[in-house]
Amino acid sequence: MNLPVWIEWTAAGLVVIGAFFLLVAAIGLVRLPDFFMRLHAPTKASTLGVGGILLASMLLASAQGRPGVAELLISLFVFVTAPVSANLLAQAALHLRVRSQAPVHKDMDLS
Amino acid sequence: MNAPVLMWALNLASVAVAVAMVLCAWRLWLGPETTDRILALDTLYINMVALVVLLGLRWNTAMLFEVALLVSMLGFVGTVGLARYLTRGDVVE
């Protein structure tokens, strides 16, 4: 197949950016000290990483004359479900009283 | 066959996603809390979706996107089920 050069370079850049954000999310998941901080790292960057890779896939598909409906569906599903699962995990952590290292205001101290 | 630039980017991205999956597995092994382990599993599923899409780009086939959609759905259902089990004590009332 012979694609235009700028499409190949743009798709390559989007793929590399997406993979970079996935790697940043995993590093944050390993290195952050607290569960609630760790909850913050992958739920944002993973959607950005998967979004970049799916954007590159959509660009290549439309350059080859194939409508990228499946990619659009995947990115919509990931974007919708990532905040929901993060919210449910935060609720579960609050219910289990997972320790937090955040400073607590004296009026908010429930213990 | 893809262009050299695209092939190089796909190789680099595959290695990066593989390293990210190893780091998630490390958190899954380590995680002091149960919610940490569920979060690591959720991130592993998202990395899996990215890896399947990268393989679909590499082999230039449209067949793997349904696989990626199924993986993302299963990951979401698994995460919601585990979180609800931790919160309520049962999944379906």
N, CA and C atoms of all chains as a GROMACS GRO file, in nm:
protein
  612
    1MET      N    1   0.085  -0.119   0.000
    1MET     CA    2   0.000   0.000   0.000
    1MET      C    3   0.088   0.124   0.000
    2ASN      N    4   0.040   0.226  -0.062
    2ASN     CA    5   0.115   0.351  -0.069
    2ASN      C    6   0.033   0.462  -0.007
    3LEU      N    7   0.068   0.496   0.114
    3LEU     CA    8   0.000   0.604   0.183
    3LEU      C    9   0.079   0.732   0.166
    4PRO      N   10   0.014   0.847   0.175
    4PRO     CA   11   0.090   0.973   0.176
    4PRO      C   12   0.184   0.979   0.296
    5VAL      N   13   0.293   1.051   0.275
    5VAL     CA   14   0.399   1.049   0.376
    5VAL      C   15   0.352   1.115   0.507
    6TRP      N   16   0.276   1.225   0.495
    6TRP     CA   17   0.237   1.296   0.618
    6TRP      C   18   0.142   1.211   0.700
    7ILE      N   19   0.062   1.126   0.636
    7ILE     CA   20  -0.027   1.038   0.714
    7ILE      C   21   0.055   0.938   0.793
    8GLU      N   22   0.160   0.882   0.728
    8GLU     CA   23   0.244   0.786   0.799
    8GLU      C   24   0.315   0.850   0.917
    9TRP      N   25   0.369   0.972   0.895
    9TRP     CA   26   0.442   1.038   1.005
    9TRP      C   27   0.347   1.076   1.117
   10THR      N   28   0.225   1.125   1.083
   10THR     CA   29   0.130   1.162   1.188
   10THR      C   30   0.085   1.040   1.266
   11ALA      N   31   0.058   0.930   1.197
   11ALA     CA   32   0.016   0.808   1.265
   11ALA      C   33   0.128   0.755   1.355
   12ALA      N   34   0.253   0.762   1.306
   12ALA     CA   35   0.365   0.715   1.388
   12ALA      C   36   0.379   0.800   1.513
   13GLY      N   37   0.364   0.934   1.497
   13GLY     CA   38   0.372   1.022   1.614
   13GLY      C   39   0.262   0.994   1.714
   14LEU      N   40   0.140   0.972   1.664
   14LEU     CA   41   0.028   0.944   1.756
   14LEU      C   42   0.049   0.813   1.830
   15VAL      N   43   0.101   0.712   1.760
   15VAL     CA   44   0.127   0.583   1.825
   15VAL      C   45   0.231   0.598   1.935
   16VAL      N   46   0.338   0.675   1.904
   16VAL     CA   47   0.444   0.691   2.004
   16VAL      C   48   0.393   0.771   2.124
   17ILE      N   49   0.311   0.876   2.099
   17ILE     CA   50   0.256   0.955   2.210
   17ILE      C   51   0.166   0.868   2.298
   18GLY      N   52   0.081   0.786   2.235
   18GLY     CA   53  -0.008   0.699   2.312
   18GLY      C   54   0.069   0.601   2.396
   19ALA      N   55   0.171   0.539   2.338
   19ALA     CA   56   0.250   0.442   2.415
   19ALA      C   57   0.325   0.511   2.528
   20PHE      N   58   0.370   0.635   2.504
   20PHE     CA   59   0.438   0.711   2.610
   20PHE      C   60   0.343   0.734   2.728
   21PHE      N   61   0.217   0.771   2.698
   21PHE     CA   62   0.126   0.797   2.810
   21PHE      C   63   0.088   0.669   2.883
   22LEU      N   64   0.079   0.557   2.810
   22LEU     CA   65   0.054   0.430   2.880
   22LEU      C   66   0.169   0.396   2.974
   23LEU      N   67   0.291   0.420   2.928
   23LEU     CA   68   0.408   0.392   3.012
   23LEU      C   69   0.410   0.485   3.134
   24VAL      N   70   0.374   0.613   3.114
   24VAL     CA   71   0.370   0.707   3.226
   24VAL      C   72   0.265   0.663   3.329
   25ALA      N   73   0.151   0.613   3.280
   25ALA     CA   74   0.047   0.565   3.371
   25ALA      C   75   0.097   0.448   3.454
   26ALA      N   76   0.169   0.355   3.390
   26ALA     CA   77   0.217   0.239   3.464
   26ALA      C   78   0.325   0.279   3.564
   27ILE      N   79   0.411   0.374   3.527
   27ILE     CA   80   0.515   0.420   3.620
   27ILE      C   81   0.450   0.488   3.740
   28GLY      N   82   0.346   0.570   3.713
   28GLY     CA   83   0.274   0.634   3.824
   28GLY      C   84   0.206   0.532   3.912
   29LEU      N   85   0.152   0.426   3.850
   29LEU     CA   86   0.087   0.321   3.930
   29LEU      C   87   0.186   0.252   4.022
   30VAL      N   88   0.310   0.238   3.978
   30VAL     CA   89   0.409   0.172   4.063
   30VAL      C   90   0.465   0.269   4.167
   31ARG      N   91   0.490   0.394   4.128
   31ARG     CA   92   0.573   0.478   4.214
   31ARG      C   93   0.498   0.566   4.312
   32LEU      N   94   0.370   0.596   4.287
   32LEU     CA   95   0.300   0.688   4.378
   32LEU      C   96   0.277   0.620   4.512
   33PRO      N   97   0.279   0.695   4.623
   33PRO     CA   98   0.286   0.632   4.754
   33PRO      C   99   0.153   0.587   4.815
   34ASP      N  100   0.039   0.627   4.758
   34ASP     CA  101  -0.087   0.616   4.829
   34ASP      C  102  -0.192   0.565   4.731
   35PHE      N  103  -0.292   0.490   4.778
   35PHE     CA  104  -0.389   0.435   4.683
   35PHE      C  105  -0.464   0.542   4.606
   36PHE      N  106  -0.502   0.650   4.675
   36PHE     CA  107  -0.582   0.752   4.607
   36PHE      C  108  -0.499   0.829   4.505
   37MET      N  109  -0.368   0.843   4.531
   37MET     CA  110  -0.280   0.900   4.429
   37MET      C  111  -0.262   0.803   4.314
   38ARG      N  112  -0.249   0.674   4.348
   38ARG     CA  113  -0.235   0.574   4.242
   38ARG      C  114  -0.360   0.564   4.158
   39LEU      N  115  -0.477   0.591   4.217
   39LEU     CA  116  -0.601   0.591   4.140
   39LEU      C  117  -0.601   0.703   4.037
   40HIS      N  118  -0.533   0.812   4.072
   40HIS     CA  119  -0.530   0.928   3.983
   40HIS      C  120  -0.446   0.900   3.858
   41ALA      N  121  -0.336   0.824   3.873
   41ALA     CA  122  -0.241   0.813   3.761
   41ALA      C  123  -0.298   0.740   3.640
   42PRO      N  124  -0.342   0.614   3.648
   42PRO     CA  125  -0.376   0.545   3.524
   42PRO      C  126  -0.509   0.582   3.464
   43THR      N  127  -0.602   0.633   3.545
   43THR     CA  128  -0.735   0.655   3.488
   43THR      C  129  -0.737   0.775   3.394
   44LYS      N  130  -0.643   0.866   3.409
   44LYS     CA  131  -0.636   0.974   3.310
   44LYS      C  132  -0.546   0.935   3.193
   45ALA      N  133  -0.422   0.893   3.226
   45ALA     CA  134  -0.324   0.873   3.120
   45ALA      C  135  -0.357   0.752   3.034
   46SER      N  136  -0.427   0.652   3.090
   46SER     CA  137  -0.459   0.536   3.007
   46SER      C  138  -0.559   0.574   2.900
   47THR      N  139  -0.658   0.657   2.935
   47THR     CA  140  -0.752   0.698   2.830
   47THR      C  141  -0.681   0.782   2.725
   48LEU      N  142  -0.585   0.865   2.766
   48LEU     CA  143  -0.510   0.944   2.668
   48LEU      C  144  -0.424   0.854   2.580
   49GLY      N  145  -0.360   0.754   2.642
   49GLY     CA  146  -0.276   0.664   2.564
   49GLY      C  147  -0.356   0.581   2.466
   50VAL      N  148  -0.464   0.517   2.514
   50VAL     CA  149  -0.548   0.439   2.423
   50VAL      C  150  -0.611   0.530   2.319
   51GLY      N  151  -0.646   0.654   2.360
   51GLY     CA  152  -0.703   0.748   2.264
   51GLY      C  153  -0.605   0.784   2.154
   52GLY      N  154  -0.477   0.802   2.188
   52GLY     CA  155  -0.378   0.832   2.085
   52GLY      C  156  -0.359   0.718   1.988
   53ILE      N  157  -0.349   0.596   2.041
   53ILE     CA  158  -0.328   0.480   1.954
   53ILE      C  159  -0.450   0.457   1.865
   54LEU      N  160  -0.571   0.476   1.923
   54LEU     CA  161  -0.692   0.457   1.842
   54LEU      C  162  -0.707   0.568   1.738
   55LEU      N  163  -0.659   0.689   1.771
   55LEU     CA  164  -0.663   0.798   1.673
   55LEU      C  165  -0.573   0.766   1.555
   56ALA      N  166  -0.453   0.711   1.583
   56ALA     CA  167  -0.364   0.670   1.474
   56ALA      C  168  -0.428   0.562   1.390
   57SER      N  169  -0.496   0.466   1.457
   57SER     CA  170  -0.561   0.358   1.384
   57SER      C  171  -0.674   0.411   1.296
   58MET      N  172  -0.750   0.509   1.352
   58MET     CA  173  -0.859   0.569   1.272
   58MET      C  174  -0.804   0.643   1.151
   59LEU      N  175  -0.691   0.714   1.171
   59LEU     CA  176  -0.630   0.788   1.060
   59LEU      C  177  -0.586   0.693   0.950
   60LEU      N  178  -0.519   0.584   0.988
   60LEU     CA  179  -0.473   0.488   0.887
   60LEU      C  180  -0.590   0.420   0.817
   61ALA      N  181  -0.695   0.388   0.893
   61ALA     CA  182  -0.810   0.321   0.833
   61ALA      C  183  -0.879   0.412   0.732
   62SER      N  184  -0.896   0.540   0.769
   62SER     CA  185  -0.964   0.630   0.677
   62SER      C  186  -0.876   0.662   0.557
   63ALA      N  187  -0.741   0.654   0.574
   63ALA     CA  188  -0.652   0.675   0.459
   63ALA      C  189  -0.661   0.559   0.361
   64GLN      N  190  -0.696   0.439   0.412
   64GLN     CA  191  -0.710   0.324   0.323
   64GLN      C  192  -0.853   0.307   0.272
   65GLY      N  193  -0.940   0.404   0.303
   65GLY     CA  194  -1.076   0.397   0.252
   65GLY      C  195  -1.170   0.309   0.332
   66ARG      N  196  -1.132   0.278   0.457
   66ARG     CA  197  -1.219   0.194   0.540
   66ARG      C  198  -1.270   0.283   0.653
   67PRO      N  199  -1.401   0.288   0.675
   67PRO     CA  200  -1.451   0.370   0.785
   67PRO      C  201  -1.410   0.313   0.919
   68GLY      N  202  -1.356   0.398   1.006
   68GLY     CA  203  -1.305   0.350   1.134
   68GLY      C  204  -1.411   0.350   1.242
   69VAL      N  205  -1.519   0.274   1.219
   69VAL     CA  206  -1.630   0.275   1.315
   69VAL      C  207  -1.593   0.198   1.441
   70ALA      N  208  -1.522   0.085   1.426
   70ALA     CA  209  -1.488   0.003   1.542
   70ALA      C  210  -1.394   0.079   1.635
   71GLU      N  211  -1.298   0.153   1.578
   71GLU     CA  212  -1.206   0.232   1.661
   71GLU      C  213  -1.281   0.339   1.737
   72LEU      N  214  -1.377   0.404   1.669
   72LEU     CA  215  -1.457   0.508   1.734
   72LEU      C  216  -1.536   0.449   1.849
   73LEU      N  217  -1.590   0.328   1.826
   73LEU     CA  218  -1.668   0.259   1.929
   73LEU      C  219  -1.581   0.226   2.050
   74ILE      N  220  -1.459   0.176   2.024
   74ILE     CA  221  -1.369   0.140   2.134
   74ILE      C  222  -1.332   0.263   2.214
   75SER      N  223  -1.298   0.373   2.144
   75SER     CA  224  -1.255   0.493   2.218
   75SER      C  225  -1.371   0.552   2.297
   76LEU      N  226  -1.492   0.552   2.240
   76LEU     CA  227  -1.608   0.600   2.316
   76LEU      C  228  -1.631   0.514   2.440
   77PHE      N  229  -1.621   0.382   2.423
   77PHE     CA  230  -1.645   0.292   2.537
   77PHE      C  231  -1.541   0.314   2.646
   78VAL      N  232  -1.414   0.325   2.606
   78VAL     CA  233  -1.308   0.344   2.707
   78VAL      C  234  -1.325   0.479   2.777
   79PHE      N  235  -1.359   0.584   2.700
   79PHE     CA  236  -1.373   0.716   2.761
   79PHE      C  237  -1.491   0.720   2.856
   80VAL      N  238  -1.598   0.646   2.826
   80VAL     CA  239  -1.715   0.649   2.914
   80VAL      C  240  -1.691   0.565   3.038
   81THR      N  241  -1.628   0.448   3.023
   81THR     CA  242  -1.621   0.357   3.135
   81THR      C  243  -1.506   0.385   3.231
   82ALA      N  244  -1.401   0.455   3.187
   82ALA     CA  245  -1.287   0.476   3.278
   82ALA      C  246  -1.325   0.559   3.401
   83PRO      N  247  -1.399   0.671   3.391
   83PRO     CA  248  -1.438   0.742   3.513
   83PRO      C  249  -1.532   0.663   3.602
   84VAL      N  250  -1.619   0.580   3.540
   84VAL     CA  251  -1.713   0.502   3.621
   84VAL      C  252  -1.638   0.401   3.707
   85SER      N  253  -1.543   0.330   3.646
   85SER     CA  254  -1.470   0.229   3.724
   85SER      C  255  -1.381   0.297   3.829
   86ALA      N  256  -1.325   0.415   3.796
   86ALA     CA  257  -1.244   0.486   3.895
   86ALA      C  258  -1.330   0.531   4.013
   87ASN      N  259  -1.453   0.577   3.984
   87ASN     CA  260  -1.542   0.620   4.090
   87ASN      C  261  -1.581   0.502   4.181
   88LEU      N  262  -1.610   0.386   4.117
   88LEU     CA  263  -1.647   0.270   4.198
   88LEU      C  264  -1.530   0.222   4.283
   89LEU      N  265  -1.407   0.229   4.227
   89LEU     CA  266  -1.291   0.188   4.306
   89LEU      C  267  -1.268   0.282   4.423
   90ALA      N  268  -1.290   0.413   4.400
   90ALA     CA  269  -1.274   0.508   4.510
   90ALA      C  270  -1.378   0.484   4.618
   91GLN      N  271  -1.503   0.453   4.577
   91GLN     CA  272  -1.606   0.420   4.675
   91GLN      C  273  -1.569   0.298   4.757
   92ALA      N  274  -1.516   0.195   4.688
   92ALA     CA  275  -1.476   0.073   4.759
   92ALA      C  276  -1.362   0.103   4.856
   93ALA      N  277  -1.267   0.188   4.815
   93ALA     CA  278  -1.155   0.219   4.903
   93ALA      C  279  -1.202   0.300   5.024
   94LEU      N  280  -1.297   0.391   5.002
   94LEU     CA  281  -1.350   0.467   5.116
   94LEU      C  282  -1.427   0.377   5.210
   95HIS      N  283  -1.499   0.280   5.152
   95HIS     CA  284  -1.576   0.187   5.234
   95HIS      C  285  -1.484   0.098   5.316
   96LEU      N  286  -1.371   0.059   5.257
   96LEU     CA  287  -1.276  -0.027   5.328
   96LEU      C  288  -1.182   0.052   5.418
   97ARG      N  289  -1.195   0.186   5.419
   97ARG     CA  290  -1.109   0.275   5.497
   97ARG      C  291  -0.962   0.252   5.465
   98VAL      N  292  -0.930   0.259   5.336
   98VAL     CA  293  -0.791   0.250   5.292
   98VAL      C  294  -0.716   0.374   5.342
   99ARG      N  295  -0.594   0.351   5.393
   99ARG     CA  296  -0.517   0.463   5.448
   99ARG      C  297  -0.480   0.564   5.339
  100SER      N  298  -0.489   0.692   5.375
  100SER     CA  299  -0.450   0.798   5.284
  100SER      C  300  -0.341   0.880   5.351
  101GLN      N  301  -0.246   0.929   5.271
  101GLN     CA  302  -0.140   1.012   5.325
  101GLN      C  303  -0.170   1.160   5.309
  102ALA      N  304  -0.289   1.192   5.260
  102ALA     CA  305  -0.324   1.332   5.242
  102ALA      C  306  -0.343   1.396   5.378
  103PRO      N  307  -0.304   1.526   5.394
  103PRO     CA  308  -0.327   1.594   5.521
  103PRO      C  309  -0.476   1.615   5.544
  104VAL      N  310  -0.520   1.591   5.666
  104VAL     CA  311  -0.662   1.600   5.699
  104VAL      C  312  -0.686   1.727   5.779
  105HIS      N  313  -0.786   1.803   5.739
  105HIS     CA  314  -0.823   1.922   5.815
  105HIS      C  315  -0.881   1.880   5.948
  106LYS      N  316  -0.867   1.964   6.052
  106LYS     CA  317  -0.904   1.918   6.186
  106LYS      C  318  -1.055   1.902   6.199
  107ASP      N  319  -1.134   1.975   6.119
  107ASP     CA  320  -1.278   1.958   6.124
  107ASP      C  321  -1.323   1.832   6.052
  108MET      N  322  -1.237   1.782   5.961
  108MET     CA  323  -1.275   1.666   5.881
  108MET      C  324  -1.230   1.537   5.946
  109ASP      N  325  -1.165   1.542   6.060
  109ASP     CA  326  -1.107   1.422   6.118
  109ASP      C  327  -1.219   1.337   6.176
  110LEU      N  328  -1.243   1.221   6.114
  110LEU     CA  329  -1.357   1.139   6.154
  110LEU      C  330  -1.321   1.036   6.259
  111SER      N  331  -1.192   1.022   6.289
  111SER     CA  332  -1.151   0.911   6.374
  111SER      C  333  -1.160   0.944   6.522
  112MET      N  334   0.256  -0.450   0.381
  112MET     CA  335   0.377  -0.410   0.453
  112MET      C  336   0.372  -0.260   0.482
  113ASN      N  337   0.400  -0.228   0.605
  113ASN     CA  338   0.391  -0.088   0.645
  113ASN      C  339   0.519  -0.013   0.609
  114ALA      N  340   0.511   0.119   0.616
  114ALA     CA  341   0.626   0.204   0.589
  114ALA      C  342   0.728   0.191   0.702
  115PRO      N  343   0.856   0.220   0.676
  115PRO     CA  344   0.959   0.205   0.781
  115PRO      C  345   0.932   0.290   0.904
  116VAL      N  346   0.884   0.414   0.883
  116VAL     CA  347   0.858   0.502   0.998
  116VAL      C  348   0.751   0.442   1.087
  117LEU      N  349   0.645   0.396   1.022
  117LEU     CA  350   0.533   0.340   1.098
  117LEU      C  351   0.575   0.211   1.168
  118MET      N  352   0.655   0.130   1.100
  118MET     CA  353   0.702   0.004   1.159
  118MET      C  354   0.789   0.033   1.282
  119TRP      N  355   0.875   0.134   1.270
  119TRP     CA  356   0.962   0.172   1.382
  119TRP      C  357   0.879   0.219   1.501
  120ALA      N  358   0.777   0.302   1.471
  120ALA     CA  359   0.690   0.353   1.578
  120ALA      C  360   0.613   0.239   1.642
  121LEU      N  361   0.568   0.142   1.562
  121LEU     CA  362   0.493   0.030   1.619
  121LEU      C  363   0.582  -0.058   1.706
  122ASN      N  364   0.708  -0.078   1.665
  122ASN     CA  365   0.801  -0.154   1.749
  122ASN      C  366   0.823  -0.085   1.883
  123LEU      N  367   0.850   0.046   1.876
  123LEU     CA  368   0.876   0.122   1.999
  123LEU      C  369   0.754   0.119   2.090
  124ALA      N  370   0.634   0.137   2.031
  124ALA     CA  371   0.512   0.140   2.112
  124ALA      C  372   0.483   0.004   2.173
  125SER      N  373   0.512  -0.104   2.099
  125SER     CA  374   0.488  -0.238   2.154
  125SER      C  375   0.578  -0.263   2.274
  126VAL      N  376   0.704  -0.223   2.262
  126VAL     CA  377   0.796  -0.242   2.375
  126VAL      C  378   0.750  -0.159   2.495
  127ALA      N  379   0.707  -0.034   2.470
  127ALA     CA  380   0.663   0.052   2.580
  127ALA      C  381   0.540  -0.007   2.649
  128VAL      N  382   0.445  -0.057   2.570
  128VAL     CA  383   0.324  -0.114   2.630
  128VAL      C  384   0.358  -0.242   2.707
  129ALA      N  385   0.454  -0.320   2.657
  129ALA     CA  386   0.494  -0.441   2.729
  129ALA      C  387   0.558  -0.406   2.863
  130VAL      N  388   0.642  -0.302   2.863
  130VAL     CA  389   0.704  -0.258   2.990
  130VAL      C  390   0.595  -0.207   3.085
  131ALA      N  391   0.497  -0.135   3.031
  131ALA     CA  392   0.387  -0.086   3.115
  131ALA      C  393   0.309  -0.201   3.176
  132MET      N  394   0.289  -0.310   3.098
  132MET     CA  395   0.217  -0.425   3.151
  132MET      C  396   0.297  -0.494   3.261
  133VAL      N  397   0.429  -0.498   3.244
  133VAL     CA  398   0.513  -0.558   3.349
  133VAL      C  399   0.504  -0.476   3.478
  134LEU      N  400   0.503  -0.341   3.463
  134LEU     CA  401   0.492  -0.256   3.582
  134LEU      C  402   0.356  -0.275   3.650
  135CYS      N  403   0.250  -0.289   3.570
  135CYS     CA  404   0.117  -0.314   3.628
  135CYS      C  405   0.114  -0.448   3.701
  136ALA      N  406   0.180  -0.549   3.642
  136ALA     CA  407   0.185  -0.679   3.708
  136ALA      C  408   0.264  -0.670   3.839
  137TRP      N  409   0.365  -0.584   3.841
  137TRP     CA  410   0.441  -0.562   3.965
  137TRP      C  411   0.351  -0.502   4.073
  138ARG      N  412   0.268  -0.405   4.035
  138ARG     CA  413   0.175  -0.347   4.132
  138ARG      C  414   0.069  -0.450   4.173
  139LEU      N  415   0.030  -0.536   4.079
  139LEU     CA  416  -0.068  -0.641   4.111
  139LEU      C  417  -0.010  -0.740   4.211
  140TRP      N  418   0.119  -0.769   4.199
  140TRP     CA  419   0.186  -0.859   4.292
  140TRP      C  420   0.206  -0.791   4.426
  141LEU      N  421   0.241  -0.661   4.424
  141LEU     CA  422   0.284  -0.591   4.544
  141LEU      C  423   0.167  -0.541   4.626
  142GLY      N  424   0.069  -0.479   4.556
  142GLY     CA  425  -0.035  -0.392   4.607
  142GLY      C  426  -0.076  -0.416   4.749
  143PRO      N  427  -0.055  -0.324   4.841
  143PRO     CA  428  -0.087  -0.351   4.980
  143PRO      C  429  -0.237  -0.366   5.004
  144GLU      N  430  -0.318  -0.297   4.928
  144GLU     CA  431  -0.462  -0.307   4.948
  144GLU      C  432  -0.525  -0.389   4.836
  145THR      N  433  -0.646  -0.439   4.860
  145THR     CA  434  -0.717  -0.513   4.754
  145THR      C  435  -0.754  -0.420   4.640
  146THR      N  436  -0.788  -0.295   4.672
  146THR     CA  437  -0.825  -0.201   4.566
  146THR      C  438  -0.707  -0.170   4.475
  147ASP      N  439  -0.585  -0.174   4.531
  147ASP     CA  440  -0.467  -0.158   4.446
  147ASP      C  441  -0.459  -0.267   4.341
  148ARG      N  442  -0.489  -0.388   4.384
  148ARG     CA  443  -0.482  -0.501   4.289
  148ARG      C  444  -0.588  -0.487   4.182
  149ILE      N  445  -0.710  -0.444   4.221
  149ILE     CA  446  -0.815  -0.425   4.120
  149ILE      C  447  -0.777  -0.315   4.022
  150LEU      N  448  -0.718  -0.208   4.074
  150LEU     CA  449  -0.674  -0.098   3.987
  150LEU      C  450  -0.566  -0.145   3.891
  151ALA      N  451  -0.474  -0.228   3.940
  151ALA     CA  452  -0.370  -0.281   3.852
  151ALA      C  453  -0.430  -0.370   3.744
  152LEU      N  454  -0.532  -0.450   3.779
  152LEU     CA  455  -0.598  -0.534   3.679
  152LEU      C  456  -0.667  -0.449   3.574
  153ASP      N  457  -0.733  -0.340   3.617
  153ASP     CA  458  -0.802  -0.252   3.524
  153ASP      C  459  -0.702  -0.189   3.427
  154THR      N  460  -0.588  -0.145   3.480
  154THR     CA  461  -0.486  -0.086   3.394
  154THR      C  462  -0.425  -0.190   3.299
  155LEU      N  463  -0.414  -0.314   3.347
  155LEU     CA  464  -0.367  -0.421   3.259
  155LEU      C  465  -0.463  -0.443   3.143
  156TYR      N  466  -0.594  -0.438   3.172
  156TYR     CA  467  -0.692  -0.455   3.065
  156TYR      C  468  -0.679  -0.342   2.963
  157ILE      N  469  -0.660  -0.218   3.011
  157ILE     CA  470  -0.649  -0.105   2.917
  157ILE      C  471  -0.524  -0.120   2.831
  158ASN      N  472  -0.412  -0.165   2.894
  158ASN     CA  473  -0.290  -0.189   2.817
  158ASN      C  474  -0.311  -0.300   2.715
  159MET      N  475  -0.392  -0.399   2.753
  159MET     CA  476  -0.421  -0.510   2.661
  159MET      C  477  -0.497  -0.460   2.538
  160VAL      N  478  -0.593  -0.369   2.561
  160VAL     CA  479  -0.667  -0.310   2.447
  160VAL      C  480  -0.569  -0.238   2.353
  161ALA      N  481  -0.477  -0.160   2.412
  161ALA     CA  482  -0.379  -0.088   2.330
  161ALA      C  483  -0.290  -0.185   2.253
  162LEU      N  484  -0.251  -0.295   2.319
  162LEU     CA  485  -0.162  -0.391   2.252
  162LEU      C  486  -0.234  -0.461   2.136
  163VAL      N  487  -0.363  -0.494   2.156
  163VAL     CA  488  -0.438  -0.560   2.048
  163VAL      C  489  -0.455  -0.464   1.929
  164VAL      N  490  -0.481  -0.335   1.959
  164VAL     CA  491  -0.493  -0.238   1.849
  164VAL      C  492  -0.360  -0.222   1.776
  165LEU      N  493  -0.249  -0.224   1.852
  165LEU     CA  494  -0.116  -0.214   1.788
  165LEU      C  495  -0.090  -0.335   1.699
  166LEU      N  496  -0.132  -0.455   1.744
  166LEU     CA  497  -0.113  -0.573   1.659
  166LEU      C  498  -0.199  -0.565   1.534
  167GLY      N  499  -0.323  -0.511   1.548
  167GLY     CA  500  -0.408  -0.493   1.432
  167GLY      C  501  -0.348  -0.396   1.333
  168LEU      N  502  -0.280  -0.291   1.382
  168LEU     CA  503  -0.211  -0.198   1.293
  168LEU      C  504  -0.094  -0.266   1.224
  169ARG      N  505  -0.021  -0.350   1.301
  169ARG     CA  506   0.099  -0.412   1.246
  169ARG      C  507   0.064  -0.512   1.136
  170TRP      N  508  -0.042  -0.592   1.160
  170TRP     CA  509  -0.079  -0.693   1.060
  170TRP      C  510  -0.174  -0.638   0.956
  171ASN      N  511  -0.214  -0.512   0.970
  171ASN     CA  512  -0.298  -0.443   0.873
  171ASN      C  513  -0.430  -0.517   0.850
  172THR      N  514  -0.492  -0.560   0.959
  172THR     CA  515  -0.619  -0.629   0.950
  172THR      C  516  -0.722  -0.558   1.036
  173ALA      N  517  -0.849  -0.567   0.995
  173ALA     CA  518  -0.956  -0.503   1.071
  173ALA      C  519  -1.024  -0.602   1.163
  174MET      N  520  -0.969  -0.724   1.173
  174MET     CA  521  -1.039  -0.828   1.247
  174MET      C  522  -1.016  -0.816   1.397
  175LEU      N  523  -0.909  -0.749   1.438
  175LEU     CA  524  -0.874  -0.748   1.579
  175LEU      C  525  -0.946  -0.639   1.657
  176PHE      N  526  -1.021  -0.550   1.590
  176PHE     CA  527  -1.085  -0.442   1.665
  176PHE      C  528  -1.202  -0.492   1.747
  177GLU      N  529  -1.270  -0.595   1.697
  177GLU     CA  530  -1.375  -0.657   1.778
  177GLU      C  531  -1.316  -0.722   1.903
  178VAL      N  532  -1.196  -0.780   1.886
  178VAL     CA  533  -1.127  -0.838   2.002
  178VAL      C  534  -1.098  -0.729   2.106
  179ALA      N  535  -1.050  -0.612   2.059
  179ALA     CA  536  -1.019  -0.504   2.152
  179ALA      C  537  -1.145  -0.455   2.222
  180LEU      N  538  -1.255  -0.446   2.148
  180LEU     CA  539  -1.382  -0.403   2.208
  180LEU      C  540  -1.428  -0.501   2.315
  181LEU      N  541  -1.415  -0.633   2.284
  181LEU     CA  542  -1.454  -0.735   2.382
  181LEU      C  543  -1.366  -0.728   2.506
  182VAL      N  544  -1.235  -0.708   2.486
  182VAL     CA  545  -1.144  -0.702   2.601
  182VAL      C  546  -1.178  -0.583   2.690
  183SER      N  547  -1.208  -0.467   2.627
  183SER     CA  548  -1.241  -0.350   2.709
  183SER      C  549  -1.371  -0.371   2.785
  184MET      N  550  -1.471  -0.435   2.720
  184MET     CA  551  -1.598  -0.462   2.790
  184MET      C  552  -1.578  -0.557   2.907
  185LEU      N  553  -1.499  -0.663   2.884
  185LEU     CA  554  -1.476  -0.760   2.993
  185LEU      C  555  -1.401  -0.695   3.108
  186GLY      N  556  -1.306  -0.608   3.076
  186GLY     CA  557  -1.233  -0.539   3.181
  186GLY      C  558  -1.323  -0.450   3.264
  187PHE      N  559  -1.413  -0.377   3.197
  187PHE     CA  560  -1.504  -0.289   3.270
  187PHE      C  561  -1.598  -0.369   3.359
  188VAL      N  562  -1.652  -0.478   3.306
  188VAL     CA  563  -1.746  -0.558   3.385
  188VAL      C  564  -1.674  -0.621   3.505
  189GLY      N  565  -1.551  -0.668   3.483
  189GLY     CA  566  -1.476  -0.726   3.593
  189GLY      C  567  -1.444  -0.626   3.702
  190THR      N  568  -1.403  -0.506   3.661
  190THR     CA  569  -1.370  -0.402   3.760
  190THR      C  570  -1.494  -0.362   3.840
  191VAL      N  571  -1.607  -0.342   3.769
  191VAL     CA  572  -1.729  -0.302   3.839
  191VAL      C  573  -1.776  -0.411   3.933
  192GLY      N  574  -1.767  -0.537   3.888
  192GLY     CA  575  -1.809  -0.647   3.974
  192GLY      C  576  -1.724  -0.658   4.100
  193LEU      N  577  -1.592  -0.647   4.084
  193LEU     CA  578  -1.505  -0.657   4.201
  193LEU      C  579  -1.524  -0.540   4.297
  194ALA      N  580  -1.540  -0.418   4.241
  194ALA     CA  581  -1.558  -0.301   4.328
  194ALA      C  582  -1.690  -0.309   4.403
  195ARG      N  583  -1.795  -0.355   4.335
  195ARG     CA  584  -1.924  -0.368   4.403
  195ARG      C  585  -1.921  -0.479   4.506
  196TYR      N  586  -1.843  -0.584   4.478
  196TYR     CA  587  -1.831  -0.691   4.577
  196TYR      C  588  -1.761  -0.639   4.702
  197LEU      N  589  -1.660  -0.555   4.684
  197LEU     CA  590  -1.592  -0.499   4.801
  197LEU      C  591  -1.681  -0.402   4.877
  198THR      N  592  -1.769  -0.329   4.804
  198THR     CA  593  -1.850  -0.228   4.871
  198THR      C  594  -1.972  -0.288   4.937
  199ARG      N  595  -2.044  -0.374   4.862
  199ARG     CA  596  -2.173  -0.422   4.911
  199ARG      C  597  -2.167  -0.561   4.972
  200GLY      N  598  -2.069  -0.642   4.934
  200GLY     CA  599  -2.064  -0.778   4.983
  200GLY      C  600  -2.123  -0.878   4.887
  201ASP      N  601  -2.202  -0.833   4.788
  201ASP     CA  602  -2.247  -0.922   4.682
  201ASP      C  603  -2.251  -0.843   4.551
  202VAL      N  604  -2.253  -0.914   4.440
  202VAL     CA  605  -2.246  -0.846   4.311
  202VAL      C  606  -2.386  -0.820   4.256
  203VAL      N  607  -2.468  -0.925   4.251
  203VAL     CA  608  -2.605  -0.912   4.202
  203VAL      C  609  -2.698  -0.946   4.316
  204GLU      N  610  -2.792  -0.855   4.342
  204GLU     CA  611  -2.882  -0.879   4.456
  204GLU      C  612  -2.995  -0.972   4.414
   0.00000   0.00000   0.00000
